[in-house]
Amino acid sequence: MLSRRALDRATLARQLLLHRDERDASGAVDHLVGLQAQEPQEPHVGLWSRLARSSPAELDGLLEGRQVVRTQLMRRTLHLVTADDCLRLRPVHQPMLLARMLGVLGRRLPGVDLDELTAAGEPLFAAEPRLLPEVGRLLAGRWPDALPRDLGDALSSLVPLVQTPPRGLWRQQAPARNTTVRAWLGRDLLVGPPDDVLDALVLRYLRAYGPAASADLRAWCGLSGLPAVVARLRPQLRSWRDERGRELLDVPDAPLPDPGEPAPVRFLPAFDNAVLGYDDRSRVIADEHRGLSVTGARLVLVDGSVSATWTTGGRDDGGVDVTVRPLRPLTPAERDDVEAEGTALAAFLGDGAPGRLTVVGGPASG
């Protein structure tokens, strides 16, 4: 059996949050099988909290050099992934993307033939990066009973698209313009044996998120049909039980740190997969705070568990204020660690300008 604390430390180690990692940004994105990118600036913070040397310019260079892209994948959400993963993973995610799109929009697309919509919309995105509602408006005359924004939203799942820079570049605000994967990367999707892709995906998930249950895997990626993949891989895997009796699967060579190892304070960006990548998130966030993980709240890990939220505010001098709101009383030592890490984060967010960290409420215990 693995205790909750043992699972917590394993998660932190594999998510590069127990010790800041020496790999570069591209290597980290590859290891994590992408970073949540619903909010375009958040991957910068996610990498800063994980890497020994993290530079916004490095990630910007990868985006502009088309080595990483922002595209719709896991759970029909935007992820920052390597170009190779975009080409490899989109085909196996496509049925899920279509199903989830229809679950949301199906009744709002009366009379719309999805094949015809795809054929009409794809060339418009390929010609130049465009906003989804813009393409919806261009096609609205063909389907007058559907709203242009719904046509555009549907196309975000029907057509393999990437959001183009300057969207996602450091401290830049830009509209969410999309073009096709083929137009942006100059390569076609890698349509091959899906079993090979799914086998590799499950093993990569366990290396970056495990030990984990099959339900955790599905919660992370949103794919169905995974029990067959797990059954095929089972001879390669080791098995554990958690405190709730669930079977947890794992690869045999992944780290399992000592549960007593101290965990440093870490500031997580909105929707970070270190929290969202599980069905049972209790390894890092208490059940009473689980709702925070889907609201876009930025979370602070103290001793490996979500113990506070954080927000930012800009100043006229270019500095950034970081405000922390504890979810439980912090000990004096914990508060000191939060202040030290938060001050460093404020300086990062302000490009080196001295920042300010304020802890609001949550009086220290002891």
N, C-alpha and C positions, 0 to 999 in steps of 0.2 A: 504494500500500500504506500502511496505517496500522500503526505500531508498537504494541506493547503499551503503552508509555508514552503514546503519543498517545491510544489508546483509554481509558486510565486517566484522563487529564485531561479528555477529553470526558465520560466518565461522571460525574466529580466535578462538572463545571460544570452538567450537566443535572440532576443529583441535588441541586443547591443546596449542595454540599459543598466546592466550591473557594473560594467566597466566600459568606459568610452573606447571605441574600437579604432584600430589603426588603418582600416581599409579606407579607400576613397569613396566619394559619393556614389559613383556608378556601381562599385562593388556592394555598397550597402543597399542600394535600391534593388539590385539583383538578388541579394541574400534574402531580403524581406519580401520578395515577390511583389514589390511595389509599395508605395506610400499613399494613404488616402489623400486626395487632392480636391475634394469638394470646394474647400476654401483655398484659393490659388497660392497664398503665401505660406500656408501651414507646413508643407514639406521642408521648407528651410529650417523651421524650428525643430521638426522631427529629426533631421540630420544633425543639427547642432547638439541636441541632447544625446546623440548616440556616438558621435565620432570625435576622436582626439583632435583632428584638424578639420574643421568644417568652414568652408568659405562660400558665401552666397554667389560669388563670381564663378566658382567651380560648377555649381548646379546650373547657373544661368548659361554657362558655356555648353553644358550637356544639352540643355533645352534648345539653344540656338543652333547647336551642331547636329541636332536631330538624333542624338544618341539616347535620350530619354524623351518620353512623350506623355502628355496628359490625355487619357482616353477612358472610355466607359468599359469597365470590366466587372470585377467582383461586386456582387449584389446590385448590379446596375447602378454603380456609383463611379465617379471619376477617380482614377488612380494614376499616379505617376509611376510609370514602369519603363524598363529598358525597351529600346526599339525592337530587339529580338523577342522579348516577351509579348509585346503588342502583336507581332506577327504570328507568334506561336499560340498564344492563348485566346485570341479573339475567336477563332473558329469553334473551339470547344465551349466558349461562353455564349455563342450566338443563340442557341435555343433558349437558354435561360433569359437572355436579354429580351428576346421576342416575347416570351411568356409573361415576364414582368411588365413589359410595356403594355401588352394587351390587358393585363389585369388592372392597370391604371387608366388606360385611354380607350380600351376597346369600345365602350358604349359612346365615346365622344368622337368616333370616326365613322359616322353613318355613310354607307355607300362607298367607302374608300377601299379600293383594291390595293393591298399592301405591295404586291409586286409592281403594279403600275406606279404607285407612289415612290417606291425605291428607284425605279427606272427613270422617273422624272426628276427626282431630287439629287441623285448621285452626280450627274454631270454638272449641276450648278455648284456643288461643293468642290468638285474637282477643278473647275475653272479658276476659282479664287476662294480664299477663306471668307466665309460668310457666317452671319448670326443665324441661329436656328429659326427665330421668328421671321427673319428676312426671307428665308427660303420658303417658309410657310405662306407668307404673303404672296410671293411670286407664283405659288401653285394654287392659291385659294380659289381662283376662278374655275378650276377643274373639279373642285369638291366644295361647293358653296355651303354645304350643310355642316362642314367641320370648321372649327376655329383655326386660324393660321398658326397660333402658338401650339395647338395640339398636333397639327401636321408636322411642325418643326420638331417637337418633342419626339414624335414617333420616328422621324428620320434619324434621330440621334442613336436609336437602337437598330434600325433597319440597315443603315449604312455605316461601315467601319470608318469612324471619324477620329481625328485628333484636334485638340484645341491648340492653336498656334500662338507663339510668342508675338507681342510682349506679354500676353496673358501668362501669369505664373512667374515672371521675372521679379527679382528682388526689389521690393518697395515700389513696384510699378502697378498702376491700375490700368486695366485695358479691357475692352469688351471681349466676350467669349466667342471669338471667331473660329470656325471649324473648316477643315478641309479633309479630303479623304486620306486614309492611310497610304494608299498607292501614290497619290500626288505628293505627299509630304516625305515619305521614306524612299520612294522610287523602287519599291519592292512589293510583291504581292503577298497576301497572307499565306502562311505555311499550312496548306491543307494536306495533312498526311494521316497516318493511322492514329485515330483519337486515343486508343488505348495507351500508346506510348506517351502521349502528351499528358494524359490524366495520371498515369503512373508517376511520371516525373513531378507533376504538380503536387500530388499527395506527399511524396517524399520531401519535397522542398518545404511544404507547409509544416511538416513535423520537425524539420531541422530548424525552422525559424519560429515556430509557435508551440511545439510539442513539449511534453507529452499531452495528447489531446484525444478526446472522444470523437467518434464519427460525427456526432451532432455538432461538435465544435467546428470540424472541417467544413460541414455544409453551411453553417452560419457564416463562416468567413467568405466562402466563394459563391454561395447561392446555387451551386450545381446540384442536380439530381443524378441518380444512377451511381453514386459513389460507393454503396455497399459492395458492388461487384468489383470495383477497383481495389477496395480494402481487402476483400477476400483473395484477390489475385496476389496482392503484396504481402499477405499475412506471414508467409514463411520468412520474409526478410525483416519482420518487425518484432519488437519485444512488447510485452503487455504488462500493464500495471492496473491497480484499482485506486480510485480516489476515496476520500472520506465518505462520499455519498454512495459508494459502491459501483460507480460507473467504470466500465473498462476504458483505459487510456492506452493509446497506441503510441509507439515511438520508434525512431531509428536507433540502432544500437550504439552509434558512435557520437551521438549528440551530448552536450554537456549536461550534467546534473550536479549543480553546485551543492555544497554543504548548506542545509537549511539555516544554519546559524550564521552564515556569512552576512556581514552588514551590507545593507543596500543603501546607496546614496540617494539624495533627493534628486528627482528628475521632473522637469516641466514638460508635459506632453501637449502637443498641438490638438486642435479640434479634430474629433473623429479618428484618433489614432488607433491603428489596428492592434496595438498592444492591449487595448481594451475591447475593441469591437470584433476582434478576430476569434471570438469564442461564443458558443451558446451559453455555457456556464462561465460567467465572468467573475465569479466570486474569488478566483485566485488573485485578482488585482483590485477589485472594487466590491465593497459590501453591497448586499442585495438592496438595502434601503437607499443606496445612492445610484443604483444601476441606471435609472432614468436619465441621469446627467450625461451618460455616454452617447445618447442619441440626440441630445439637444444642441450639440455644438459647443458645449462648455469645454474650456481648456482645463486640464486636470494636473494636479501636482501629486507625485508619488513620494510618500514619506515612509521609510522602512518598507518599501516595496508595494505599498497599498495606496489607493487614491484617498488622500486626506485633506485636500483643499482644491479650490478652483482659482484660476488666475485670469486677469484681464489687463489690458494695456491702454495707455493714453499718451498722445503726443504732446510735446511742449514746444513753445516758440523757439527755444534755442536748439531744437533738433534732437534733444534727448527724449527718452521714452520712460514713462512711469509704469511700473508693474505693480498691480494690487493683488494680494493674495487673501482669499477668504477661507479660513480653515473650516473643515467639516467636523472636526473633533478637536478637543484641547491638545495643544502641542506642548511637549516638554520644553524647557529652556534650551536644551541642546538641539532639539529638532527645529525650534524656531531660529536658532543661529544658523543651522544648515540651510534652511529655507531662505533666509535672508542672503546668505552668501551666494547660493545658486541663482536666486532671483535677481540679485544685483548684476551678476555676470550675464544673465539673459538680457537684462535691460540694456547693458552696454552693447551686446550683440545686435539687438534690435535697433539701436540707435547708431549703428556703424561706428562704435567706439566712443560716442559722446557719453559722458557720465550719466548713468540712469539713476532712478530712485525706486526703492522697493518699500512698499507699505503692506504690513499685515493687519487686516481689519478683523476685529472680533476674535473669537476663539481663544480666550485667555489661556496662557500657559498653565499646564498642570504642575503639581508638585512644587 
